[in-house]
Amino acid sequence: MKNGFIRVAAAIPEVRVADCQFNVAKIIDLIEQAQQKQVEIICFPELSITGYTCGDLFFQNQLQNDAEKALTEIIIQSYSSKMIVIVGLPWRFQNQLFNVAAIIQSGKILGLVPKAHLPNSNEFYEKRWFTSGLDISTQNIVYNESLVPFGVNQLFNYENTVFGVEICKDLWATNPPSTQHCLNGADLIFNLSASDELVGKRKYLLQLIEQQSGRCYSGYIYSSAGYGESSTDLVFAGNAIIAENGKIIAKSERFSLKSQLIISEVDIDKLKSEKLKNFNTPNILNKAVYCRTNCESANNTFEGLTRKINKHPFIPADDVKEETLNEIIALQTTALAKRWQHTNVENLVIGVSGGLDSTLALLVCVKTADRLGYDRKRVIGITMPGFGTTGRTYQNSIKLMHSLGISSKEISIKDACIQHFKDIEHDVNIHDVTYENVQARERTQVLMDFANKNNGLVIGTGDLSELALGWATYNGDHMSMYGINSGVPKTLVRILVEWASHRINKESEDILQDILATPVSPELLPTDKNGDMTQKTEDIVGPYELHDFFLYYFVRFGFTPDKIFFLANQAFKDDYAEDIIAKWLKVFLKRFFSQQFKRSCMPDGPKIGTVSLSPRGDWRMPSDAIGFQWDYK
């Protein structure tokens, strides 16, 4: 295990029915491949030593003896590595035959787990050959002069994780053994399977694995029989699937005519974080008596990950993007509709700067008016040019309001700010934080007072990323009467505006595309001699795609700075050097802690995704907490 990740494999060996010698050779070949790739735990299909479709041959002493000899070969091979091997075979015990998983490490069997739920359908007659292990209390049996635990209720401790095992049909049961395993502390579940293939079955299987791993906050490693199983009446397509907390992270090619080895890493830190916050199970459900076996530590030092780390965790995947973005807009407009009707105000008032955040907030206001059947003129957009306003953003704000058919107003803040500089005795030529914040607070004052005069509600435009970094003027743009974007991070704001740009009208689309191409800036410093902006946010606080990445893993899973740094280097290895990532991670940590006081009194706003910084909901932190120290080495 490294950086909280454990490297696992689901193996599908080519098989010959009842040919244990051939099968064990294929199994050992995959074991050796996995060892070379520093896999820590490898799982093979159900009855993989004999083949699943042996039928009445399971009663033959020869097949049973051949299976035990093959198992011995695997045990001997395991001396060369501390990798844990989970393999399936028939096992004689108390004059009965069991379908078992053997858990092997360092030349010994750590445990034998029998199948609990046996199918007895038209296709499968396992009850003809095997006995269920469901009613057998876990006990020790003697094998090669050693005591080996035998029973369903077994857990195995490996370094910083715990894993359990179930077999095929167990997953499909009303109460799978894996549920009880996880209630008793399992982080990983390995399933040895031989499920046949039917039209449409694969989709249901993937959903089943996703749901079980999600319900149990676990990793789920599934390996099912493939090429070589008897095709007398059934076809086995070979399904190797690795899931993590409700999401498939790796899967095999179906209907392959050769052996397959699917490798990925499961994030144990993430699973433990989820359980810590959500796994509040009453003790009454946790009565089973378990045998717990300690495995040897492999001290694995694998470099990098085979799995891909999403560098934009807030942005939905392409296959669900349309549905997700529609849902986000629905969440925002439903929330705003309720607040609009509840306050019984006539108008919505919003500052329109020509930037991304105010653009998204304006689009939500317009969409909300449409949903309520209100005239769009009840949305009042105000552009407030100041000392740093560029012609580009000014023109875009004017054009956008016109194209959307809302009420618009222009109120310059320059004279008011100059008067205020005089009042507080500040030199207008000193462009410091006071110079900037005077403008931000003046804009907020205009919006608030204009809303009071016109029976309106001021809609805030600040986003989740700005809240995390404290990139807002206290009681300036930090404040509003409803923060509609407070649950939307900057990377997602951009995607939403891009998506919306193609769904309005041609005039608005052209304007929105130019807004998307405009650098992010508060425009609080004077323009240069050409009228161009001199203040770009990402030059000051760092790239938002990095900060959103840091934010997601820091708040969502409570990861340490070291873990976040490791993940960021995996995700952005082709985009940023390590020292650049470290630089901006330090900035994130410093600002996140020092700016909590702004979040402690932030306005109401809807929660959109799994990360929220509302002090009334997901994030409750004292404003004077000491920041975590982290040094890049």
N, C-alpha and C positions, 0 to 999 in steps of 0.2 A: 504494500500500500504506500502511495506517495501523494502528498498534498491532499489527503482525504479521499483519493480515488483508489479503487481496487480494480485490477484488470481481470476480466472474466472472459470465458469462451464457451460458446455453444457449438458442439461438434456433431457432424453428421457423417459417419463413416459409410462407405459402400459396404454392403452386407451380402452374405450368402446364407440362405436359410439352413440352419442346423450345421453349418461349417464353422465351428468355433475357432479352428486354427487360422482360417482365412480372416475371420472377423477380428481376432485379437491382433493380427498383424496390421490391419487397417487402423485399429484403435491406437496401437502403440505408435504408428506413424504420425497420427494426428497429435498424440501426446508430445512427441518429440518436436513437432512443429510449434506447438504451443509453448514449450519450454524455451525454445529459441527466441520467442517473442515475449518472454517474461510474463506469461499468463500466470495468475495465482490460483485460480480455480477453474477447472474445465468440466463441463457436463456433457454426457453422451445420452443417446436415446434409451428408452425403455427396452429391456431385454436385448441390449445391443450386442452382447457376447454370443447369444444363440440366434438372434433374429426373433422378431415378434410373432411371426406367423407359423410357428412350428406345429401348432395344433396338438394332436395326441402324442406327437414325438416328445413333448415335455414329460411324459410319463416314462420315457425310456431312460434306464440307468446310464446308458452310454452317453446320451446328450447331457445328462446332469453331471456326469464325471468329466466330460470334455469341458463343460462350462467352468467347473471348479479349477481345472488345470489352466485354462485360459486366464482365469482370475489370478492365479498364482504368478503367471508371467507378467501381468500388469503390476502386481505387488512388487515383484523383483525389479521391474523397470523403474518403479517409483523411488527406489533407493537413491537414484542419481539426482533427485530434485525434491524440493519441498513443496512443489506444486500439488494442490489437492485435486484428485481425480474422482469423479462421480460416474459410476458405470452401472448398467443394469444387467441382471441375470436371474434365472430361477434358483431358489434356495430351499433345500429340505430342512425342515425344523419340526420336531415332535410329530413325525410321520405325516406331515402335511407339506405341500409345496406352496411357496410364496413367491410373488413377483417383487423383487427387491432392488433397491439402489445400494450399492456398496460405496462407502466414502473412504478413500485410500489416501494415505500420505506417508512418505518416508519409510516405505517397506512394511506398513501395517494397515489393517482395516480399523478405521476409527469408529465405524458404526454401520449397521445394516438397517435400512428403513423399508418396511414392507408397504405395498400399495394398500390403501385403505378402502377405496371405493372401486369395486369390480363391475365392469359393464356386463350385461347379459342380454344384449339386443340381438337383432337378426344377424348382424355382421360379426359380433364378438360373443364368444362363449367362455370368457375367462373363468367364470365360476365352475366350469367343467374341470379346469386344471388347477386353479389357484385358490387359496384361502385368503380372505380379507385379514389385514392386520389391525383392523379398527378396534377389535375387542381384546387384543393382546396387550397386557401391560408391559411396558418396557422392562426388559431384563437382560442380564448378561448371559451370553452363550460362549462356549469354548471353541476357539478356532486356532489351530496351530499353537496350542498350548497357551493361548492368550485369551483374555476375556474381552468379548466384543458386545457392545450394547445392541439389542435387537428390539425394534418397536417403532411405532409411528411418532411418538412424542419425544423427538430428539432435536437438540440444537447444538451447533458447533461454533465455538469461539475461535475466531481467527483475527489476530491483531486487534484492531479497533472495531471489528464488526462481528455480527452473529448471523449465521445462516441456517436455514432449514431446508428440508427436501420433501417434495411430494411427487406423485407419479400419475401422469396422464389424466385419467378420469377424475382424480381427486380435485383438479381445478374446476371441473364442470359440476361438482356436487353443490348442493344447497349450502352446505357449511364446509368449505374446503379446509383441509388440515392447515394450509398456509395461513388462514385467518387466525387460527389458534397459535400457530408459530409466532406470528407477528405480535399478537397480544402478549406473548411471553418474551418478546425482545428481539425477534429476528429482523434483520435489516435486508437480507437477501433471501430469495426463494429460488431453488433450482427444481425444475420440473423435467423429469425423464418421460418422454411420451412416444407413442406410436400411433397417433391419430391419423386415420386415413383421410384421403382428399375427396371432397365432393364439390360440385359447383356451388359457389357462394359460401362455403364453409370457412374459407380463409379469412374473409372479412369479419365474420363473427368471432373467430379465434383471436384475431388481433384486438378486437374490442374487448374481449374477455380478459386478455392479458393486461391491456391498458387499464381496465377498470379495477382488476384485482391489485395491480401494483399501486394504483392511485388510492384505493380504499385502505390499503395496508401501509401506505407511505414506504414502499419498499422497492428494491430492485427485483426484477423477475427475469430469470434466465430459463428459456424453454428450448428443449432440443427434441425433435421428433424424427422418427424413422424416415429414411429416404430410399434412394435407388438400391435395388437388390431384394427388397422384401417381395414376397410372393404376390403375383398379380392374378392369382386364381379368381378372386372375386373383387379385390380391392386394389387401389393404387395409393402408394405412399409417396408424397411429393417432396418430403424433406423440408421441414420448417424449423429453422433456428432463429429465435427471436430474443432480443434483449430489450427490456423495458425498464424505465426508471420513473417512479412516481407518476404513473398515468400517461407516459409518453414512450413510444417506441424509439430507441436510439440506434438499433442495428437489427438487420434481418437478412436472411439468406435468400439465394435465388431458388425458386421452386422448380421442381422437375429436372434438376441437374442430374447428369449421368455419372457424376464423380463425387468423391468425398468433398465435404466443405468444412471450413473452420471460420466461424464468425467471432470476432474479437472486439470488445469495447471496454470502456471503463465506466464503472458506476460511482457516482459521487456520494459517498457515505456521509460526508459532512452535510450535504443538502438534505438527505433523508432524515438524519438525526435532528436537524433544525426544524423540519416540518413536524416531526413527532413531538418535539419539545413544546411547540406552540399549539398543536391540534389534536394530539393523540390522548385525549382525556377519557380513558375507558374505565368504567367502574370495576372495582376489584372483583365483583361477583362474577364477571365474565372470565376471570383469570385464575381458574381453579385447577387446571390440568397439572399433573406431576410430570416434570420433564427431566430427562437425562441430559446433562450438559457436558460436552466433551471439548477439551482444549486442543487446538491444533498448534503445530509449531509455526513460529514466525518465519516468513520467507525472506524478510529484510530486502524486499524488492526495490530496486533503484531505477526502474524504467524511466527514460527521458521522454518528455512530451506525451501527448495523448493520441490514440488512434481515432477517437471521436472528435467531431467538429464542435467547437464552442461558438455559439451564435454571438456575433459581436453587437448585434442590435436586438437585445432580448425583449424590448417593448414593441417591436414591429412584428405584426402577424406574418406567418408564412404565406407564401403565394397561394396555396390551395385553400386557405381560409380567409384571405385578405378581404375580399368583397364582403363576406358575411360579418367579419369582425369590425371593419370600419363602419359599416351600416349600424352595427350594434352600439359602437361608441357614440356616434351622432345621436342615436336614439336615446342613450343614457343622458347625454348632455341636454338635449331638447326637452326630454321628459322632466328632468330636474328643474330646468329654467321655467318651463310652463307652470309647474306647481308653484314656484316662488313668485312668478309674475301674477298668477291668479290669487295666491294667498295674500300678498301685500296690497292687492287691489289698486296698484298704480296704473296710470294711463300709459306711460312710455318706458322704454328701456333707453338708457343713455350710455354711450360707449365712446371711449377715445379711440380714434382710428389713425394710426401712425404710418401705415404703409408697410408695416413689418409683419412677420409671420403670426405672432401671437394674437395681435389685435384683429388680424384677418380671420383667423379661425373663430375667435369669439364673435366677430360680426356675422360670419356665416351661420353660427349656431343661433344667434338672435333672430336672423331672418327666417331660418328654418322653423324656429319656435313660433314666430308670428304666423307663418303659413299653417302650421299644425293646429293652432288655436283659431284659425280663421280671422285673424286680425289684419288690419291694413298695415303693410310694411312701413308706412309713414310713421307708425308709432315707435319705430326704432329710430333713434336720433343719434347719428354719428357726428362726432366733433373732432376736427383736425386742429391741432394746436401747435403751429410752427414756432420753433424756438431758434436759439443761436446755432444749433448743430443740424437743423433740418435740411436735408438735401432736396434739390429739385426733383430727383427721382422718386423719393418716398412721398414727398408732398403731392406730386401729380398722381401717383398710384392711389393714394388715399382718396383724393377727390374723385378720380375716375371710378374707383371701386364702389364708392357710395352711390354714385350716379347709376352705375350699371345694375345695382341691386334694387334700385327704386326706393331707397329709404330717405328719411329726412336728413339733411346734412347742414353743418354749420362750421364756419371757420372762425377761431378765436386765437389771435396771436398772443403769446405769453411774454413777448420781449419787453414791452413797456412795464408790465407788472413786475417782472423780475428785476429790471433795472431799478425801479422804485424800492423794491425790497432790499436790494444790495445797499442802497443809500440808507434805508432804515436800520439795517443791522451793521452798517459801516464796513461793508466788504467791497474791496477793490474789484470792479468788473473785469479787470485784466488778469486777475489771478484765477486761473482755471483749475481750481482744486475741487475737493469733494463737496464743499459748501456751494460752489458755483453750479455743480451738477445737481445737487439735491434741491436747491431752490427751484430749479425748473421742474423737477419731478413732482415736488409738492404743490407747485402752482398749478400744474395740470390737474392734479387730483382735486384741488380746491375748486377749480373751474367746473369739473365734472360734478362734484358733490352739490355745489350751489345751484348749478343749472338744473340738476335733477330735482332739487327742492322746489325751485321756481316752477318747474313744468310737470310736477307730480310724476317723477320718474325714479327709476331704480338704476344705480350705477353698476354696470357689469365689468368686473375685473378681467384683465387679459393675461396676467402673469401665469406661467406654466409650472409644472412640477419640478423641472430641472432648476429653474430660477429659485424656487423655494428651497431646494436642497442646498444650493450654493449661497443663498441669501443675496442673490443678485437682484436686489430691489431696494428702493429708498424707503426707509421706515416711515410709515404714515404718508408715503407718496404713492408710487405705483404698487406698493405693498398692500394698499388698502382699497377696498371697494365695498359695495353692498351685496355682491354675490360673485365669487370667483369661479367662473364657469370652466376655466382651463386648469384649475388647481390639481386635477388628477391626471393630466396629460403631459408627459415629458417632451422635451424639445424635439427629439428624433421622431416621435410620433406626430407631433404638430405638423412637421414638414410633410409627412406621408399623407395626413388627413387633408391638408390644403391641396396637395398634388392630386389626390383622388377626387376631391370636390371640384377642382378646376374643370374637369371634363364633364361635369354633370349640371352645369348652370346654363350659360349662354356663351356665344362666341366672344362677345365683348369682355365679359367677366373672365373668361378663360385666358385671354391674352394678358390681361392685367395680373391675374394670379400667377401666371408663369413668370412674369417679370419680378413679382414679389418674391417668388421662390428663388430667383437668381440673385437677389439682393443680399449682401452680407448682413448678418445679425448685428444690430447696433442699437444702443439707447439714444444715440444722436444727441448727446448732452454737451459735447465740445464743439467749438466752431469748425466749420468746414475749411478746407484748404483754399488756395487762391483760385482753383478751378471749380469750386463749389462741391467737391467730393467729400465724403465722410472721412474723418480722421480717427474715429473710434470704432474698433471692431471687437465685439465681445469675446470671440474665441481667441483673439490675440492676447487678451488680458487674463481670462480665467481658464482658458484651455478648450480643446475640442469638446463639443457637447456629446458626441458619440462616445467618448471616453467617460465623461462624467455620468452619462446615463447608464453605462455599463457598471461603473463603480456603485452607483446608487442602487441599482437592481440587486446586486449581490450583497451589498452592505445591509440594506433594509429588509429585503425579502428573506434572506437566509442567515443573516448575522455572521457572515464570513469574516475571518481575520484579514487585515491588510495583506499579509503574506499570501493567503489563498486567493484574494482578489487579484493581486499582482500576477500570480501564476496564471490564473485564468485569462487575464487581459493579454498577457504575452502569448498565450496560445491563440486567442481570438484575433489579435491585431499584429501578429508576427510579420505580416507583409506590409503593414501600414506605418508602424511606429517603432522606433528603437526602444530598447528596454529602459534606457535612462530618461527618455521622453515620457514614457508611461509612468515611471516612478515619480517624475517631477509633478505631473498633473494629479497623480494619486495623493501626493502630499498636500497639494492645494485643495483637493476635494475634502480630505479629512479635516484640515484646518478650518475651512470655511463651514463645513457641515456642523461642526461643534460650536464654533464661535457665533454662528448666525441663527441658532435655535430660538433666540428671543423673538425673532420675527415670525417664526412659525407658531410660537406659543399663543399669539393673538391674531392669527390669520382669519379672514372671513370664511363664512360657510362656502362650501363648494362640493360638487358630487365626486364620490370615489368612482374611478373608472376601471382600473385594473387591480392587480394584486399588491401594488405599492401605493401607499397613500401617506402623506405627512401631516394629516389633520391632527391637532392635539386632542380632538374629541373622539378620535377613532383609532387608527392603526399605529400612530406614533406618539408616545407619551414620554417626553424626555425633559429633564430640568434644563432651564436656560443656562445654568452655570456649571453644567457637567464638564469635567476635564477631558480634553480630547485624547484619543489614543495616540501613543507615540509609535512611530514606525520609521525605520531607517532602511534605505536602499543600500544593499551590500553587493 
